[in-house]
Amino acid sequence: MKYGIIGTGWIAESFIAGVRLKTDSEIVAVYSRTAEKGGEFAQRNSIPAIYTNLDIFLESDMDAVYIASPNVMHYPQSKKCLEAGKHVICEKPVTVTPEQYEECKRIADKNGLIYIEAIMYMHTPAREVLRENLKRIGRITSAHFDFSQLSSKYPAYLRGENPNIFNPQMATGSLMDLGIYCVYPALDLFGIPEKITADAVFLDSGADASGSVSFNYGDKLITFTHSKTGQDYSGSEIFGDEGTIHIESISKLINVFLYKSDAEKEQIIHEYSKPELMGFEAENFENYIKNPADEKYLLSSKNALQVCRLMQEIRDRANIRFKEYNYD
């Protein structure tokens, strides 16, 4: 299979490494807004073709497109790629609103194309290991997920610059960048909550710097925190009445330990490299293209839409606003 790449950041390089590690597919083209960035990226990653015009990029010989542009561009670029007959794997968040996702999914289905969100949690084999081991800790009483990662762009923001990640016009911020990694396992493991509460702390730019969310299921409370202006070292935990599961990284789902009250800790999930994790995404994506009726694809699509809806409700409750959207 032949991929085109939209975006020239580090995450796109990780995806390319994953494709080359886990599949026999080729990376044949990259689209960038500037020839300079596109050229540097292409040279580093041995990509033969560079485009600065998206329409011409989509006319080239490729089967699928991986999108790693700013969040606000995910919907229009996904739509254009799908309309051009290309399968699409788009970085999280796949779209800003559920309506945008539904529109892109309709286009994909109409054209016989695969459209998925590049979210590590849904594609790692560790997900099934975690689900199986939940049975070993008894009745789940509560859980706390945290993804707080001090942004490498924060010093630039403090100097008065306006990086994309702290610019609400890019539909970014802590929830969209990090909090989504907590929403996915909460939904996948426990379903739709009965009640949602949420709050956030904002920077002067209007972007949320950090936040907290509570999912109430009636019989259990799942809380999570996220931050772009602080660093977590304690990880995440799921509590049962017969044991506890500790997760070092909720985004990567790595280094996971099970603690029983009558036994020492047991490591149930080990380390995966970033190329391996991105490679799992590519593997699943290509499997879905070969078998669109795959139950895993149907679940992936269902969860992507439900997460979009949950993220919108969280933003509403935390008063997180993006300037290009009408909130009247």
Buried (B, 14 or more C-beta within 10 A) or exposed (E): BBBBBBBBBEBBBBBBBBBBBBBEBBBBBBBBEEEEBBBBBBEEBEBEBBBBEBEEBBEEEBBBBBBBBBBBBBBBBBBBBBBBEBBBBBBBBBBBBBEBBEBBBEBBBEBEBBBBBBBBBBBBEBBEBBEEBBEBBBEBEBBBBBBBBEBEBBEBBEEEEBBBBBBBBBBBBBBBBBBBBBBBBBBBBBEEBEEBBBBBEBBEBBBBBBBBBBBBBEEBBBBBBBBBBBEBEEBBBBBBEEBBBBBBBBBBBBBBBBBBEEEEEEEBBEEBBBBBBBBBBBBBBBBBBEEBEBEBBEEBBEBBBBBBBBBBBBBEBBEBBBEEEEEE
